[in-house]
Amino acid sequence: MPAKEHLRPVLETTREDLRSALEFSALGAAAAVSAVLPGMRVLGRGTALFVNGSSAVRPNHNYAGTSAAFAAESAYAQMLHDALAPEGIHVAQLIIPLGIGGGDPAHEPAALSETLWRIYSERKDFRTFVTPLD
């Protein structure tokens, strides 16, 4: 769950709010990848799955911190996908518009785990949407 300061409107978001959001999402992802990538490269295979909300691909001025951070994380993941595919390492992203749960069966944890398993198993596209963006 994003910190409340990551969910402020853009005109109420401080530089520190953005720094914190970027550190958590983009730099956190980079730290995780740097920890596992050497082993994947030795094996010549592996998968990194990134999970984000819709602001990763459609910024929302009401949620400035997550919009900036998720977009940065998304760009990082796309670059990893492109750079690592020739090595047999798959990088993919799942976009969950409107979050987890909320009554939509496709957004429930069990369904999301099945979707992530399919993404992992099929090793096809970079980006998958749980439900289409309007």
C-alpha positions in Angstrom: 0.0 0.0 0.0 1.5 3.4 -1.0 2.2 5.8 1.8 -0.4 8.6 2.1 2.1 11.3 1.0 2.5 9.3 -2.3 -1.3 9.8 -3.0 -1.5 13.6 -2.9 -2.5 15.8 -5.7 0.4 17.2 -7.8 0.0 20.7 -6.5 0.2 19.5 -2.9 3.1 17.1 -3.5 6.5 18.2 -2.2 10.0 17.3 -3.6 10.4 15.0 -0.5 7.1 13.2 -1.3 8.4 12.5 -4.8 11.8 11.4 -3.6 10.2 9.0 -1.1 7.9 7.5 -3.7 10.7 7.1 -6.3 13.0 5.6 -3.6 10.3 3.1 -2.6 9.1 2.1 -6.1 11.9 2.7 -8.7 15.0 2.4 -6.5 13.5 -0.5 -4.5 12.9 -2.4 -7.7 16.4 -1.7 -8.9 17.8 -3.0 -5.6 15.8 -6.2 -5.9 16.8 -6.7 -9.5 20.5 -6.2 -8.7 20.2 -8.8 -5.9 18.8 -11.5 -8.2 20.1 -10.7 -11.6 23.6 -12.2 -11.2 22.2 -15.6 -10.4 19.7 -15.4 -13.3 22.6 -14.6 -15.6 24.6 -17.5 -14.4 21.6 -19.8 -15.0 20.8 -18.2 -18.3 17.1 -17.9 -17.3 14.8 -16.2 -14.8 11.8 -14.0 -14.6 11.2 -10.6 -12.9 7.6 -9.6 -12.5 6.6 -6.0 -11.8 3.1 -5.2 -10.5 1.7 -1.7 -10.7 -1.5 0.3 -10.8 -2.7 2.1 -13.8 -0.8 5.3 -13.0 2.3 3.4 -14.2 1.0 4.0 -17.8 -1.6 6.7 -17.3 -0.4 9.4 -14.8 -3.1 10.9 -12.5 -2.6 14.4 -11.2 -4.5 13.4 -8.0 -1.9 10.8 -7.1 1.4 12.5 -8.0 3.8 10.4 -6.0 2.6 7.0 -7.2 2.2 8.3 -10.8 5.8 9.5 -11.0 7.2 6.5 -9.2 5.2 3.9 -11.0 6.0 5.5 -14.4 9.7 5.4 -13.5 9.5 1.8 -12.3 7.6 0.9 -15.5 10.2 2.5 -17.7 13.0 0.6 -15.8 11.1 -2.7 -16.2 10.6 -2.1 -19.9 14.3 -1.4 -20.4 15.2 -4.5 -18.5 12.8 -6.5 -20.6 14.5 -5.3 -23.8 18.0 -5.7 -22.5 17.6 -9.1 -20.9 15.4 -10.9 -23.4 18.4 -12.0 -25.5 19.9 -13.7 -22.4 16.7 -15.7 -21.8 15.6 -13.6 -18.8 12.0 -12.5 -19.0 10.8 -9.3 -17.4 7.1 -8.5 -17.4 4.7 -6.1 -15.9 1.1 -6.6 -14.6 -1.1 -3.5 -14.5 -4.0 -3.7 -12.0 -6.3 -0.8 -12.7 -8.3 0.3 -9.6 -6.2 -1.9 -7.3 -6.6 -5.3 -5.7 -10.0 -6.5 -4.5 -12.9 -4.2 -4.6 -15.4 -6.8 -5.8 -14.2 -7.3 -9.4 -13.4 -11.1 -9.6 -10.4 -10.4 -11.9 -8.9 -8.2 -9.2 -9.2 -10.7 -6.3 -5.9 -12.2 -5.0 -6.6 -15.7 -6.3 -7.3 -14.5 -9.8 -4.3 -12.2 -9.7 -2.0 -15.0 -8.7 -3.3 -17.1 -11.6 -2.6 -14.2 -14.0 0.9 -13.8 -12.6 1.5 -17.5 -13.0 0.3 -17.3 -16.7 2.6 -14.4 -17.3 5.5 -16.3 -15.8 4.7 -19.6 -17.6 3.9 -18.1 -21.1 6.8 -15.7 -21.1 5.3 -13.6 -23.9 4.5 -9.9 -23.7 6.1 -7.3 -21.5 2.8 -5.7 -20.2 -0.5 -7.3 -19.3 -3.6 -5.5 -18.0 -5.9 -7.2 -15.6 -8.7 -5.2 -17.1 -8.6 -2.7 -20.0 -8.1 0.9 -19.1 -11.1 3.1 -20.1 
